[in-house]
Amino acid sequence: MSEYAKPEEFGLADLLCCAAAREVADNEIVFAGTGLPMVAIMLAQKTHAPNLKLIFEAGTLDGRPPELPTSVGDARCEMGASRSSGLSDAFSIAQRGLVDLGFLGGAEVDEYGNVNTTCIGDYLNPELRLTGSGGNPDINSFARRTVFIMVHEKRRFVPNVSYITSPGWRVKKWPGGEFVHRRELYGSAYRGGPSAVISTAGVFRFDDQSGRIYLDTCHPGQTPEEIRGMCQFDLDISRVKGETELPTREELHFIHNVLDPDGIFIPAVKKG
């Protein structure tokens, strides 16, 4: 196994990318969006999961581009693909329950994994209008598990998100409006849900029974107490395993020399 890199050899984006890649298992079907998630999935494909099937959101199935596409609509996504189709085809695969893992981003997350990418404040009169849902709720609802990658700020980790774009583990059941577990709400359509949040501070997971978030590992330089102070809710830090596993030199080689040599999504660390 490749040896771990020294702290001065990698940046925070490298750490997040490697942590996300390790969420992928071989032979899985993984749904990718543009940006760091795309780098992470291709990194997994180059290292420990060579048989994963990658679906690019714009509609390329089982693509194996030799270099990193700039977006999910880049023509390079089609290289080595089993099929090049469109959004309808890609999302129909998810709707049929064939996607094992989806990578998504978010502006806000609450302690039960509800994620907001729609607006901050009241929906009809928001303080800030965000990018919108895109494929976020579909991928999160249909995949067996979902990993969210987020910037960690106290304003983003909240007791209740302003708007539920992607349902977590505890959501409102209509028309009554009472909070219920995701399993009850989805019924026979239930397949899974949020499994991890990888932030710029640490890696978080969700309790199997309650669905409540807890801190799994801290990124180097962070303590559990500091990370709890970066949340607006009382974060469970009783299950922390230690520091997030560092990138290996092999992983850094693939990120910066093979996948993203131009630093489009993950800039190289400046030496000296």
C-alpha positions in Angstrom: 0.0 0.0 0.0 1.2 3.5 -0.8 2.5 5.5 2.1 0.5 8.4 3.5 1.5 11.9 2.4 3.0 14.4 4.8 0.8 17.4 5.9 2.7 19.8 3.7 2.2 17.7 0.6 -1.6 18.1 0.4 -4.4 20.6 0.8 -7.9 20.5 2.2 -9.4 19.8 -1.2 -7.2 16.7 -1.5 -8.3 15.5 1.9 -11.9 15.9 1.0 -11.5 14.2 -2.4 -9.7 11.2 -0.8 -12.3 10.9 2.0 -15.1 10.9 -0.6 -13.4 8.4 -2.8 -13.1 6.0 0.1 -16.9 6.0 0.4 -17.1 4.1 -2.9 -16.9 0.3 -3.0 -15.9 -1.8 -6.1 -18.6 -2.9 -8.5 -21.0 -0.2 -7.3 -23.1 2.0 -9.6 -22.3 5.6 -8.6 -24.1 8.8 -9.7 -21.7 11.8 -10.2 -22.2 15.5 -10.5 -19.8 18.2 -11.6 -16.8 19.2 -9.5 -15.1 17.5 -6.6 -17.5 14.5 -6.5 -16.5 13.7 -10.1 -12.8 13.8 -9.2 -13.5 11.6 -6.1 -15.4 8.9 -8.1 -12.8 8.8 -10.8 -10.1 8.6 -8.1 -11.8 5.6 -6.6 -12.0 4.0 -10.1 -8.2 4.5 -10.6 -7.4 3.0 -7.2 -9.5 0.6 -5.1 -12.7 0.4 -7.2 -11.7 -0.4 -10.8 -15.1 -2.1 -11.6 -17.4 0.7 -10.4 -20.0 1.9 -12.9 -20.0 5.7 -13.2 -23.1 7.6 -14.3 -22.6 11.2 -15.3 -25.7 13.3 -14.5 -26.1 14.5 -18.2 -26.6 10.9 -19.3 -23.4 9.0 -20.0 -23.5 5.5 -18.5 -20.3 3.6 -17.4 -18.0 6.2 -18.8 -14.2 5.7 -18.5 -12.6 9.0 -19.6 -8.8 8.9 -19.4 -8.8 12.4 -18.1 -11.1 14.5 -16.0 -14.1 16.1 -17.9 -14.8 19.7 -17.0 -18.5 19.0 -16.5 -21.0 16.2 -16.6 -21.8 17.4 -20.2 -18.3 17.3 -21.4 -17.8 15.1 -24.5 -15.0 13.3 -22.7 -17.6 11.7 -20.4 -18.5 9.5 -23.4 -15.1 7.9 -23.8 -15.3 4.2 -23.0 -18.9 4.5 -22.1 -21.4 1.7 -22.4 -24.1 4.2 -23.5 -24.4 7.9 -24.2 -27.9 9.0 -23.7 -29.5 11.9 -21.8 -31.0 13.0 -18.4 -34.1 10.9 -18.8 -32.1 7.7 -19.2 -29.7 8.5 -16.3 -32.5 9.3 -13.9 -34.6 6.4 -14.9 -31.8 4.1 -13.8 -31.9 5.8 -10.4 -35.7 5.6 -10.3 -35.5 1.8 -10.8 -33.3 1.5 -7.7 -30.1 0.6 -9.4 -27.9 3.4 -8.1 -25.8 2.4 -5.0 -24.3 5.8 -4.2 -24.9 9.4 -5.1 -22.6 12.4 -4.4 -24.2 15.7 -3.7 -23.5 19.2 -2.3 -25.6 21.4 -0.1 -25.8 24.9 1.4 -27.5 23.8 4.7 -27.8 20.5 6.5 -29.7 19.8 9.8 -29.0 17.2 12.4 -31.2 14.6 10.6 -29.6 15.0 7.2 -32.2 17.2 5.6 -30.3 19.3 3.0 -31.2 22.7 1.5 -30.0 24.0 -1.9 -33.1 26.2 -2.6 -33.2 29.3 -0.4 -32.3 30.9 2.9 -35.3 32.2 4.9 -38.9 32.1 3.9 -39.4 30.5 0.5 -41.7 33.3 -0.8 -39.6 36.1 0.5 -36.1 34.6 1.0 -33.0 36.4 2.4 -31.0 34.5 -0.3 -32.1 32.5 -3.3 -29.7 29.6 -3.9 -29.0 27.6 -7.0 -32.0 25.4 -6.7 -32.6 21.6 -6.5 -31.3 20.4 -9.9 -31.1 16.6 -9.5 -30.4 16.8 -5.8 -33.7 15.5 -4.4 -34.0 12.8 -7.1 -30.6 11.3 -6.5 -30.9 11.6 -2.7 -34.3 9.9 -2.8 -33.5 7.1 -5.2 -29.9 6.1 -4.4 -29.3 3.5 -1.7 -27.0 5.9 0.1 -26.0 9.5 -0.4 -22.8 11.4 0.5 -22.9 15.2 0.8 -19.7 17.3 0.4 -20.0 20.7 2.0 -18.1 23.8 3.3 -18.3 23.8 7.1 -19.6 27.0 8.6 -21.8 27.4 11.6 -24.6 29.0 9.6 -24.7 25.9 7.4 -25.1 23.2 10.2 -28.5 24.1 11.6 -31.2 22.5 13.8 -33.7 22.9 10.9 -32.9 23.9 7.3 -34.8 26.8 5.8 -36.2 24.6 3.0 -36.0 20.8 2.6 -34.6 20.3 -0.9 -33.4 16.7 -0.2 -35.1 14.8 2.6 -33.0 13.3 5.4 -33.9 10.8 8.1 -36.6 12.8 9.9 -39.1 14.6 7.7 -42.6 16.0 7.8 -45.5 13.7 6.8 -48.3 15.5 5.0 -51.1 16.5 5.3 -50.7 16.4 9.1 -47.2 17.8 9.2 -45.9 15.6 12.0 -42.2 14.5 11.8 -41.6 10.8 11.0 -38.7 8.6 10.1 -37.8 8.4 6.4 -38.6 4.7 6.3 -42.2 5.4 7.3 -42.6 8.2 4.8 -41.2 6.4 1.8 -42.9 3.1 2.5 -42.2 0.5 -0.2 -40.2 3.1 -2.1 -37.6 3.2 0.7 -34.0 2.3 -0.4 -31.8 4.1 2.0 -30.7 7.7 2.6 -27.9 10.0 3.7 -24.9 8.0 4.9 -22.2 10.7 5.3 -21.5 14.4 5.2 -17.9 15.2 4.4 -17.3 18.8 5.4 -14.2 21.0 5.5 -13.9 20.1 9.2 -14.6 16.4 9.5 -16.6 13.4 8.4 -20.1 12.9 9.8 -22.4 9.9 9.8 -25.9 9.1 10.9 -27.2 6.7 13.6 -29.0 3.7 12.1 -32.0 3.9 14.5 -32.6 7.6 15.2 -31.1 9.0 12.0 -29.3 11.7 14.0 -25.9 13.0 12.8 -22.7 12.3 14.7 -19.1 13.1 14.2 -17.0 10.2 12.9 -13.6 11.7 12.2 -11.9 15.1 12.6 -9.7 16.5 9.9 -6.1 17.3 11.0 -5.9 20.3 13.1 -9.5 20.1 14.3 -10.8 18.8 17.7 -14.2 17.3 18.3 -15.1 20.2 20.7 -14.1 22.8 18.1 -16.3 21.0 15.5 -19.2 20.8 17.9 -18.9 24.6 18.4 -19.2 25.0 14.6 -22.7 23.6 14.6 -26.0 25.3 15.8 -27.2 22.0 17.3 -25.7 19.8 20.0 -23.5 17.5 17.9 -22.8 14.0 19.1 -19.1 13.7 19.4 -19.1 10.5 21.6 -18.3 8.2 18.7 -15.3 10.0 17.2 -12.8 7.4 15.9 -9.9 9.9 15.5 -8.5 11.9 12.6 -9.7 11.5 9.0 -7.4 9.2 7.1 -4.7 11.2 5.2 -4.3 11.0 1.4 -1.7 8.6 0.2 1.1 9.6 -2.2 -0.5 7.3 -4.8 -3.9 9.1 -4.5 -2.2 12.5 -4.8 -0.4 11.3 -7.9 -3.7 10.3 -9.6 -5.4 13.6 -8.6 -2.7 16.0 -9.7 -0.8 14.1 -12.5 -3.6 12.1 -14.1 -7.1 13.4 -13.3 -6.7 17.1 -12.7 -3.2 18.2 -13.8 -4.5 21.7 -14.6 -5.9 22.2 -11.1 -9.4 22.9 -12.4 -11.2 21.5 -9.4 -8.3 20.7 -7.0 -5.4 23.0 -7.0 -1.9 21.6 -6.3 -0.2 22.6 -3.1 2.5 25.2 -3.7 5.8 23.9 -2.5 8.5 26.1 -0.9 
